[in-house]
Amino acid sequence: MDMDMSMMVIEYSKSTKNVCICLVIAVFLIFLFMVTPIKNFMMASLIGRMSVLVLLAYILYYNTSETMHFSNKFDVSLFQGDWDAVKTNILCGYMFTLFIFVLFINVMRKTFF
């Protein structure tokens, strides 16, 4: 792997770290506003849940765009050619996005329905 490719992997790693930090904050806010007694205060709970939804939407957008950007830089097709570590990272990035989307839907369901 040459220097340019290793820099792309490092950039993708840093963006994944940022996504994970944001997700930890979102999980903390979910716990705070949906599990603790604060959930009984309607206005605080609604503002907190809306903050969580906005943060999760940002995480979804950021993780998807960074994974797509990483995939385009390496010009990788998941269903063609040999399997390698880059394809595994791309697939894991998309699976992580799927799990965040499920979390987003669950928080939305608990907030509005």
N, C-alpha and C positions, 0 to 999 in steps of 0.2 A: 504494500500500500504506500503510495507516495505521500508527500507532505500535504498536498492539497486535500486528498481524500481523508487523511487523518484529522485535518482541521475541520472538515465537514462533520466527521463523527464526533469530535469534541463539541462543536456547536450544537449538534443534535442532543448530545448528552446534557449540556447546560440547559437547553430548553426543556428537556424532560425533567430535570431537577426543579426548574421553576414551576412546572405543572404540578409536580408532587408537593412542593411547598404550598402552592395555592390550594391544592386538594386537602392538605392537612388543616389549613385554616377553615376551609368549607366544612370539613367534618367536625371541627371544634364548634363552629357556629350552628351546625345541625344539632349537635348534642346540647348546646346551650339553649337554643330556642325551640327545640322540639321534644326534649326529654326532661329538662329541669323544670322547676315550678314557674319559671318565667313564661312558659307556654300558656299559663292561665291568664296572663295580662294580654288582652287582645291586640292592642296597638303595638306593643313591643314585640310580640310574637310575629305579627304580620310584617313589620319592618325587618325583623331578623330573617324571616323566611324569604322575603323578597331579596334581601342582600345575598342570601345563599343561592337563590336562583340566578341572580345576575353573575355571581362569581362562578357558578357551575357553567353557565352559558359561555362566559369568557374562557374557561378552561377547555370546554369543548371546541370552541373556535380555534384557540391557540394550538392545542394539541393536534387537531386535524390539519391545520395549515402547516405546522412544522413537519409533521409526518409526510404530508404530500410534497413539501419542498425538499425534504431529505430524499424521498423516493425519486423525484424528478432529477435531482443532482446526480444520483447514481444511475439514472436511467434503468430502473429495475422494474421488471414485470414479475408479479408474484407467481404467475402460472406458466412461465416459460423459462427454460434453462435449468441449470443446477441450483440446488438449494444452498444458501450460504448464510453467514451471520448477518449480513445487511438485510436480507429478506426476512430473517427472523425478527430483527429489530423493527422493521416496517410492520410486519404482521402483529407484533406485540403492541406497537403504537396504536394501531387501529382497534385491537381488542380492548385496550385501555380506554380508548374513546367510547367504545360501546358500553363498557361498564359505567363510565361517567354519565353517559346518556341515560342509562337505567336509573342511576341515582337521581339525576335531574327529573325524570318522569315521576319517580316516587315522591320526591319533595314537592313537586307541583301538585300531585294528586292529594297529598296530605294538606296542602295549603288551600287549594281551591275547591276540593270536592269532599 
